[in-house]
Amino acid sequence: MKKFVFFLLACFLLSACQDITGPKTVYLAHSLPTSHPVHKGMEVFASSLRERSAGEMDVKIFPDGQLGSEREVLELLQIGSIAMTKVSAATMANFAPEYEVLGVPYLFRSKDHMFSVLEGATGKKILNSGSDFLLKGLCFYDAGSRSFYTVERPIKTPTDLNGMKIRVMNHQMSVDMVNAMGGAATPMAYGELYSALEQGVVDGAENNPPSFVTSRHYEIAKYYTLDEHSSVPDVLVIGTSYWAALSAQQQTWLQAAASESATAQKVFWRENVEECMKTLKTAGVEIFRPEKSMFAESSAQVVAAFSKDPKMKLLVDAISRQ
């Protein structure tokens, strides 16, 4: 029933906004607030597409989950009710398995290594893998690295996770990773997390600095451990039915605008992380920078289990060699 309501809402909004006499409008929905650096990247996408097409194409952005959750909006793309969205690669993994590799703990050696992979042949292969599921990836956005934050006591080594209930995304590798490190992984909707931290339902969670700040979880969780266990990027996605209906020139404009927005978004992200770290320090959050090798070793069994799939092992090996 909920999905049907979102479908009706999407159809109503799109029909209300469409002007058949004006430029071709691309409708892009996502779940982030307009202050978020990833949203700012999408604003660059919109302005770049208008400029490249000399006004022939426009973009209408629906932020803040107006048209539903990440999964719900992806389903709207699949049936052609909306053109584009931005989702986490972890969510895309539920549709196209190749994206799962991007959640492997400590897969990337550095930020430079990550983007050399995402913007190279392996990244393009992963973006195109969703086409079999009616979802074409256009580019990756920087979503930083996920780290632990806790309420009662800090995490300095993996053994500190013992007995701790840690909220994770509804993502099997995230669950397996926290459990392997000794914690009790607790999948939970993000919107429920503030009250769960406040009421002691969970002892902590894991996320990047901008999300830690914009969610205001730092008001409750005063310990932040920058172990940076995973670096799951965001993905700008277009429905294949919408893509196929575009002319070759329109596709070129759209892809070029997406690539330009990805470059700009990296800068927005870096600047925002710097601001967020200042906010956390001012708020009295204790920040720890542990020896990451301890955490990598404790999650090695997750990587080994994932690599038993020959197809996934090829991806892991290709990324490791790059």
C-alpha positions as CSV (number, residue, x, y, z in Angstrom):
1,M,0.0,0.0,0.0
2,K,2.8,2.4,0.9
3,K,4.6,1.8,-2.4
4,F,1.3,2.4,-4.2
5,V,0.9,5.8,-2.4
6,F,4.4,6.8,-3.4
7,F,3.7,5.8,-7.0
8,L,0.5,7.9,-7.1
9,L,2.4,10.9,-5.5
10,A,5.2,10.6,-8.1
11,C,2.7,10.5,-11.0
12,F,0.8,13.5,-9.6
13,L,3.9,15.6,-9.1
14,L,5.4,14.7,-12.5
15,S,2.2,15.4,-14.4
16,A,1.7,18.7,-12.5
17,C,5.2,19.9,-13.3
18,Q,5.4,18.8,-16.9
19,D,5.2,21.5,-19.5
20,I,5.1,20.0,-23.0
21,T,5.9,23.4,-24.6
22,G,9.0,23.9,-22.6
23,P,12.4,22.1,-22.3
24,K,12.6,18.4,-21.7
25,T,12.6,18.1,-17.9
26,V,14.5,15.4,-16.1
27,Y,13.0,14.5,-12.7
28,L,15.5,13.6,-10.0
29,A,14.5,12.4,-6.6
30,H,16.7,11.6,-3.5
31,S,16.5,11.4,0.3
32,L,19.0,13.9,1.4
33,P,18.5,17.5,2.7
34,T,19.3,20.4,0.4
35,S,22.2,21.4,2.7
36,H,24.0,18.1,2.0
37,P,27.2,18.2,-0.2
38,V,25.8,15.4,-2.4
39,H,22.7,17.5,-3.1
40,K,25.0,20.4,-4.0
41,G,26.6,18.1,-6.5
42,M,23.3,17.3,-8.0
43,E,22.6,21.1,-8.3
44,V,25.8,21.3,-10.4
45,F,24.5,18.5,-12.5
46,A,21.3,20.4,-13.1
47,S,23.0,23.7,-14.0
48,S,25.5,21.9,-16.2
49,L,22.8,20.1,-18.2
50,R,20.9,23.3,-18.8
51,E,24.1,25.0,-20.0
52,R,25.3,22.2,-22.2
53,S,21.9,21.7,-23.8
54,A,21.4,25.5,-24.2
55,G,18.2,25.2,-22.3
56,E,16.8,22.2,-24.2
57,M,17.0,20.1,-21.0
58,D,16.1,21.0,-17.5
59,V,16.3,19.2,-14.1
60,K,13.7,19.2,-11.4
61,I,15.0,17.9,-8.1
62,F,12.8,16.4,-5.3
63,P,15.0,16.2,-2.2
64,D,14.3,15.0,1.4
65,G,12.6,11.8,0.4
66,Q,9.6,13.5,-1.0
67,L,9.0,10.6,-3.4
68,G,10.0,7.8,-1.1
69,S,13.0,5.9,0.3
70,E,16.0,5.0,-1.9
71,R,14.6,1.6,-2.7
72,E,11.1,2.9,-3.5
73,V,12.5,5.6,-5.8
74,L,14.7,3.0,-7.6
75,E,11.5,1.0,-8.2
76,L,9.9,4.1,-9.7
77,L,12.8,4.4,-12.1
78,Q,12.4,0.8,-13.1
79,I,8.7,1.3,-14.1
80,G,9.5,4.6,-15.8
81,S,7.6,6.9,-13.4
82,I,10.6,9.1,-12.7
83,A,13.9,9.6,-14.6
84,M,16.7,9.7,-12.0
85,T,17.8,9.3,-8.4
86,K,20.8,9.3,-6.1
87,V,21.2,6.3,-3.9
88,S,23.9,4.6,-1.9
89,A,25.9,1.9,-3.6
90,A,24.8,-0.3,-0.8
91,T,21.2,0.1,-1.9
92,M,22.1,-0.5,-5.5
93,A,23.6,-3.8,-4.4
94,N,20.1,-5.1,-3.7
95,F,19.4,-4.7,-7.5
96,A,22.8,-5.2,-9.1
97,P,25.2,-7.5,-7.1
98,E,28.4,-6.0,-8.5
99,Y,27.9,-3.0,-6.3
100,E,28.3,-5.2,-3.3
101,V,32.1,-5.1,-3.7
102,L,32.1,-1.4,-2.8
103,G,31.1,-2.2,0.7
104,V,34.0,-4.6,1.4
105,P,35.8,-3.4,4.5
106,Y,39.1,-1.7,3.9
107,L,38.9,-2.3,0.2
108,F,40.5,1.0,-0.7
109,R,44.0,2.0,0.4
110,S,43.3,5.7,0.1
111,K,40.9,8.3,-1.3
112,D,43.0,8.5,-4.4
113,H,42.9,4.8,-4.8
114,M,39.2,4.8,-4.5
115,F,38.5,7.3,-7.2
116,S,41.1,5.8,-9.5
117,V,38.9,2.7,-9.3
118,L,35.5,4.4,-9.4
119,E,36.5,6.5,-12.4
120,G,38.3,3.8,-14.3
121,A,37.3,0.6,-16.1
122,T,36.2,-1.2,-13.0
123,G,34.0,1.6,-11.9
124,K,32.4,1.8,-15.3
125,K,31.8,-1.9,-15.3
126,I,29.9,-1.6,-12.0
127,L,27.9,1.4,-13.2
128,N,26.8,-0.5,-16.3
129,S,26.0,-3.7,-14.3
130,G,22.6,-2.2,-13.2
131,S,21.4,-1.9,-16.8
132,D,20.2,-5.6,-16.7
133,F,17.9,-4.4,-13.9
134,L,16.7,-1.3,-15.7
135,L,19.0,1.0,-13.7
136,K,22.0,2.7,-15.4
137,G,24.7,4.3,-13.2
138,L,26.1,7.6,-14.5
139,C,28.7,8.5,-11.9
140,F,29.8,8.0,-8.3
141,Y,29.7,10.7,-5.6
142,D,32.0,10.8,-2.7
143,A,30.1,9.7,0.5
144,G,33.2,9.6,2.6
145,S,34.2,6.8,5.0
146,R,32.0,5.3,7.6
147,S,33.3,5.2,11.2
148,F,31.9,4.2,14.6
149,Y,30.2,6.6,17.1
150,T,29.1,5.6,20.5
151,V,27.2,6.9,23.5
152,E,28.7,5.4,26.7
153,R,32.3,4.5,25.9
154,P,34.7,5.0,23.1
155,I,35.9,2.3,20.6
156,K,39.7,2.3,20.4
157,T,40.2,-1.3,19.4
158,P,37.9,-3.9,17.9
159,T,37.6,-5.6,21.3
160,D,35.8,-2.5,22.6
161,L,32.9,-3.4,20.4
162,N,32.2,-6.6,22.4
163,G,28.7,-6.4,23.8
164,M,27.8,-3.2,21.9
165,K,24.7,-3.0,19.8
166,I,25.7,-1.0,16.7
167,R,23.1,0.3,14.3
168,V,24.0,-0.6,10.7
169,M,22.2,-0.2,7.3
170,N,20.0,-3.1,6.2
171,H,23.0,-4.4,4.3
172,Q,24.4,-7.9,4.9
173,M,28.1,-7.0,4.6
174,S,27.7,-4.2,7.1
175,V,26.0,-6.7,9.5
176,D,28.7,-9.3,8.9
177,M,31.5,-6.8,9.4
178,V,30.3,-5.5,12.8
179,N,29.6,-9.0,14.0
180,A,33.1,-10.1,12.9
181,M,34.6,-7.3,14.9
182,G,32.8,-8.4,18.0
183,G,29.8,-6.1,18.1
184,A,26.1,-6.9,17.7
185,A,25.0,-5.5,14.4
186,T,21.5,-4.0,14.6
187,P,19.8,-3.1,11.3
188,M,17.5,-0.2,11.7
189,A,15.8,2.6,9.7
190,Y,17.9,5.7,9.8
191,G,15.0,7.9,10.8
192,E,14.6,5.8,14.0
193,L,18.2,6.1,15.1
194,Y,18.2,9.3,17.0
195,S,15.6,8.1,19.5
196,A,17.2,4.6,19.6
197,L,20.5,6.2,20.7
198,E,18.7,8.5,23.2
199,Q,16.8,5.6,24.7
200,G,19.7,3.1,24.7
201,V,18.1,0.7,22.2
202,V,21.5,0.8,20.5
203,D,24.9,1.7,21.9
204,G,26.2,3.4,18.8
205,A,26.2,3.5,15.0
206,E,28.5,4.1,12.1
207,N,28.5,6.8,9.4
208,N,30.5,9.6,7.8
209,P,31.1,13.0,9.5
210,P,28.4,15.0,7.4
211,S,25.7,12.4,8.2
212,F,26.8,12.3,11.9
213,V,26.4,16.1,12.1
214,T,23.3,16.6,10.0
215,S,21.5,13.9,11.9
216,R,22.5,15.6,15.1
217,H,23.4,12.2,16.6
218,Y,26.5,13.9,18.0
219,E,24.2,15.5,20.6
220,I,23.9,12.0,22.2
221,A,26.9,10.1,20.9
222,K,30.0,11.9,22.2
223,Y,32.7,9.4,21.0
224,Y,33.7,9.2,17.4
225,T,36.3,6.7,16.3
226,L,37.7,7.4,12.8
227,D,38.5,3.7,11.9
228,E,37.0,4.4,8.4
229,H,36.1,0.8,7.9
230,S,34.2,1.2,4.6
231,S,33.9,3.9,1.9
232,V,30.6,3.2,0.1
233,P,30.0,5.8,-2.5
234,D,26.7,7.3,-3.7
235,V,25.5,6.7,-7.2
236,L,23.7,8.9,-9.7
237,V,21.3,6.6,-11.5
238,I,18.9,6.9,-14.5
239,G,16.2,4.5,-15.5
240,T,17.2,2.6,-18.7
241,S,13.7,3.3,-20.3
242,Y,14.2,7.0,-19.9
243,W,17.8,6.8,-21.1
244,A,16.8,4.9,-24.2
245,A,14.2,7.5,-25.1
246,L,16.9,10.2,-25.2
247,S,18.6,11.1,-28.4
248,A,22.4,10.4,-28.7
249,Q,23.1,14.1,-28.2
250,Q,20.9,14.3,-25.1
251,Q,22.7,11.3,-23.7
252,T,26.0,12.9,-24.3
253,W,24.9,16.1,-22.6
254,L,23.5,14.2,-19.6
255,Q,26.6,12.0,-19.1
256,A,28.9,15.0,-19.4
257,A,26.9,16.9,-16.8
258,A,27.0,14.0,-14.5
259,S,30.8,13.7,-14.8
260,E,31.2,17.4,-14.2
261,S,28.9,17.2,-11.1
262,A,31.0,14.4,-9.7
263,T,34.2,16.5,-9.9
264,A,32.5,19.4,-8.2
265,Q,30.9,17.2,-5.5
266,K,34.3,16.0,-4.3
267,V,35.2,19.6,-3.4
268,F,31.9,20.1,-1.6
269,W,32.4,16.9,0.3
270,R,35.9,17.8,1.4
271,E,34.9,21.3,2.6
272,N,31.9,19.9,4.4
273,V,33.9,17.3,6.2
274,E,36.2,20.0,7.5
275,E,33.3,22.1,8.7
276,C,31.7,19.0,10.4
277,M,34.8,18.1,12.3
278,K,35.0,21.6,13.7
279,T,31.3,21.3,14.7
280,L,32.0,18.0,16.5
281,K,35.0,19.4,18.4
282,T,33.0,22.5,19.5
283,A,30.2,20.2,20.7
284,G,32.6,18.3,22.9
285,V,32.8,15.1,20.9
286,E,35.9,13.1,21.6
287,I,37.6,12.0,18.4
288,F,39.9,9.0,18.2
289,R,42.1,7.9,15.3
290,P,42.9,4.3,16.0
291,E,45.4,1.9,14.3
292,K,43.2,0.8,11.4
293,S,45.1,-2.4,10.8
294,M,43.6,-3.9,13.9
295,F,40.1,-3.3,12.5
296,A,41.1,-4.6,9.1
297,E,42.4,-7.8,10.5
298,S,39.3,-8.4,12.6
299,S,37.1,-8.0,9.5
300,A,39.3,-10.1,7.2
301,Q,37.0,-13.1,7.5
302,V,34.2,-11.0,5.9
303,V,36.4,-10.3,2.9
304,A,37.4,-14.0,2.6
305,A,33.8,-15.1,2.7
306,F,32.8,-12.5,0.1
307,S,35.6,-13.6,-2.2
308,K,34.4,-17.2,-2.3
309,D,32.1,-16.0,-5.1
310,P,34.4,-16.3,-8.2
311,K,32.7,-13.2,-9.9
312,M,33.2,-11.1,-6.8
313,K,36.8,-12.3,-6.3
314,L,37.6,-11.0,-9.8
315,L,36.3,-7.6,-8.8
316,V,38.2,-7.6,-5.4
317,D,41.4,-8.7,-7.1
318,A,41.1,-6.1,-9.9
319,I,40.6,-3.3,-7.3
320,S,43.4,-4.6,-5.1
321,R,45.8,-4.6,-8.1
322,Q,45.0,-1.1,-9.2
